[in-house]
Amino acid sequence: MIPMPNEIDILPIVDAALKEDIGGGDITSEAIFTGAEVSTARVVAKQDGVFCGGGVVKMVYRRVDPGVRVSLVKSDGERIARGETAFMVSGRTAAVLAGERTALNFAQRMSGIATGTDLAMKLVAGTAIRILDTRKTAPGLRLLDKYAVAAGGGTNHRMGLFDMVMIKDNHIRAAGGITGAVRKVRSAHGVRYRVEVEVTTTAEAREAAEAGADIIMLDNMEREPMLEAIAIIGGRAKIEVSGNMDEGRIREVADLAVDFISIGALTHSVRVFDLSMRFE
C-alpha cells in the first residue's frame, strides 16, 4: 500500500476544487430535493487499468457532508477491470450529487496517471530500470500526481527545486559550463544533496562524469550517442534517459545499461481513466 500524502496538505486542494465546482450551491439538486432523500451510488470502471484516488474521494465527501459514507472496493494501486466497482457512495442524495464531479475528477486523473505508469512499467519488465516522473505536473496537484505515479509502480523524481540539485541546460549556459556549476553546488551544499546534470552530447557526458555528478541525464539523444555516452560514463554515475519517451522510445532504450527513464507525459499529458457513477 502506497502511503497517502499528508491530509493537511491535501485538504486545501480538495477545498479549492469544491469551491470551484459548488460555489454558492448546487442550484439543480437544491431545487429538486428536499434534503431528506437518501441514495446509494456505485462508481464503475469503463476500462481496464489501475485505480487510484480513493482517499481523496473520501476527503471530498467528508467536506461536502460528513454523513456521506464512501466504501472503497478497490485500493489505490490495485488493478481494476472494465465493469468492476471502484467504490460506493451512500448518503443524502443532494450531497452525493454535489460531490460527484469533484470526486470523479480526482479519481479519474489519478487513476489515469497510475494506469499510464503501469503501462510504462510493463515496457521495462525484466530489467532493473526504474520509471521516473518529472515536475511537469498540473499546478497545485503535484502531491497527488506523484502519489498516483507511485501507485502505478513508478518512482518519484525530485518533488521540487528544494530536495535535489538538477543542473539543466540554462544553468550550464549561465554558469559558463558544467564543471563550474557542479563545483559551485558542491561548495554550497557539500554532499547534502544528490547532484544530477542534464547533458545532450557525449562531450557533456564526459565533463559531467569528470565533475563528479551523481546522476547524468542523457536528454533527447539518439541511440548511438547514448551508447557512447554510457561507455564514457563507465559506471561513475547513475544514468537517466529522457526526452519524448513514448512507447516506441522506451522499447528502444529498455535494453541499454541505464538506471532510469523519466517520462514527463505521465503527468503532463494524462489520459484520464473512465469512471462512471451510477445511482442504484
N, C-alpha and C positions, 0 to 999 in steps of 0.2 A: 504493500500500500504506500503510495507516494504521499508524504506529509503535505497538507494544505498550507498555503501561506497564512501568516498570522491574521486572524479575523479582524483585528484592529486596523490592519492595512487594507483589508478588502471591503469593509463596510462603507467607507466613503465612496468607493467605486459603485457599489450597489445603490447607495442613496442617490448618487448623481444620475444613474440610469433610470431609477424610478421617478425622480423629479422630472426628467426629460420626457418620460412617456405619460405619466399620470397627470402631472401638473396640478391644476386645481381640482381634478376629479375626473372619474370615468363617467362622462355625461350620458353615454349609451346605457350602461348597466344600471346606473342610478335611476334612470327613467323606467326601466323595465322591471327591476327587482325591488322588493321592499327592504331587503337586508336580512330577512328571516329564512330565505331559501338556502338549502344545503345541497351541494353536488359533489360527485367524485369524478375525477378525470384521469385518464391514462395517457402517458406520453410514450409514443411508439416510434421505433426506428423505421425509416423508409428505405434504408440501405444497410449494407454490412460495414462494420468498422470498429472503432474503439470509442467507448463512451467516456466523457469527462464533463465535470461541472456540477455534479450532484450537490456538493457542499455549498456552492454559490446559489444554486436553486433554493436550498433551504434558507439561506440568508435572505433572499429576495422575499420569500413568503413570510418569513418572520417579521420583516419590516412592513409588509403590506397588512398583515393580520396575524398576530401570534397564535390565533386559534386555528389557522390552517395547518393541516398535517401533510408533510411530504414524506412518503415512504420510498426509499431508494431500492429498486430491484437490481440495478447494476451499480457496481462500484467504479470509481474513477480508475481508468486504465484497463477495465475489463472489456473483452470483446462482446459485441452485440450484433445480432443478425437482423436482417430485414424482418419486420413483423414482431420482433420482441419488444417487451416493455422495458423502458429505461427507469421510469419512476411513476408513482401515483400521487395525486394531489386531491385532498378532500377538505371541505370546509364551506364557509359561506360562499354561495355561488358568485356573488359580486366580487368577492376578494380573490377567488380562484381566477376569474376572468381579468381582474385588474393586474395581476402579476404575470399572466400568461406570456405576453410578448417579451417582457424583460427576462423572465426565467429562460425562455426558449432561446433568446438572442445569446445569452451567455453560454448555455449548454450546446447550442449548435456551433458557435465559434470554437469553443474549447474542444468539443468532440471532433470538429474538422481538423484542428491542429494535431490532436492526438492521432487521428486516423492517418493524416499525411505523414507524420513522423514514423508511424508503424510501417507504412509502405516503404519509406526510405530505409528503415532498419532491415527490412526483408532483402533489399538490394545488396546489403553488405553482410548478410548472414554467412557464418562460417569464417569470417575474418575478425581481426581484433580492432577494426576501425570503429570509432565512435562517431555518431551523428550529432553535430552541434547546431544550436540555434544562433541567432545574432541579436543585435539591438534594433533590428528592423521590425519593431512591434507596433501595434496600434497605440498611439499616445494615451497614456493613463492606464493601459491594460497590460503592461509588461509583466507584472507579477503573475497574472492569470495566463497570459500567453506562454510564458516559460514553464509554468506549472503544467500546462497541457502538453508541452513538448516532453517533459519528464514522464508524464502519464503514458505517452505513446512509446516510451522506451529510449528517448533521446537523452542527450547530456546538455545541461545548461552551460553556455559560454558565460562570459562576464555579465553581471546584471546591469552595470552601467560604467561610467567613467571612473568610478571610485574604488573598484575592487580588483582591478587588474590593469597592468600597463599594456597598451597596444599602440605601437608606433606605426602610423599609417603613412601613406604617400605624402600628404600635406605636411605632417610633422617632419618628414625627411627633407622635403624641399625647404621648409622654413628654417630647419636646423642646420642645413648645409651638408647633410649626409647621415647615413645610418650609424656609423661609428660614433660620431659626436653626440647623436641623440641618445644612444644606449649609454654612453659614458655619463651624460648628464642625469639620466634617470637613475643609474646606479649610485651616483654621487648624492642624489637627493634621497633615495629610498633604500639603498643597500640591497639586501635580498628579501626585503619585506614582501614585495610583490613579484609575481611571475612577469617576465618581460616577453611580449610577443612582437615580432616585426613582420610587417607585410612587405612582400617583395614581388616583383614582376619579371625579373630577369635572373639568369644564373649568376651573373656578377654580383647582384644584390644579395642573392642567397649566400654566396661565399662571404661577403662582407658581414652579413648578419650573424653567420656562424662564428666567424673570427672575432666578432664583437662580444660574443657570449650570450646571445639571445637564448631564452629557454624554449620558445616556440617560434617557428618560422612558417608564415603563411605564404603558400605559393598561390598567388591570386591571378586568375584568368590566364593561366599558362596552358599551352598545348602539351600533349603527352610527351613528346620527345624532350623539350626543355625541362619538363617535370622530372623525367628520368635522370637527366644530367644534374639537376639541382639536388635531387635526393642523394646521388652519389657524392656530390660536393659536400653536402652537409655531413654525410658519413656518420650519423648517429650522435652528432654533437648537440642536437636539439630535436625536440619533438616537431613533427611536420603536420601542418594543416593545409588542406587544399580547399579552394573556394572559387566562386565565380560561375553564376548561371548553372548551378548544379541540379539540372533536371534528371529524369530517369536515365537518359542516354549518357549524360556526362558522368553520373555516378557509376554506371556499369563500366565506363571507360577507365575510371581510376581505381575501382574497387580491388584490383589485383596488385596495385602498387604498394610499396613499403611506406605507407603514410599512417599517421595516428588518428587524424580527424578529418571529417568532411563537414564543412559548415554550409548551411543552407538557409539563406535569408527568406526564401519563399515559404518556409514552414509557417512563418507568422505574417509576412507582408502580403502574401497572395493566397490567403486562406480560402479553401473551398468548403463552405460551411456544410456541416453534417445535417442531413434532412431528418428532422424530428417533428412529429405532429401530435397535438393534444386533442384527445377525443373524449367528450363527455359520455358518461355511462348512464 
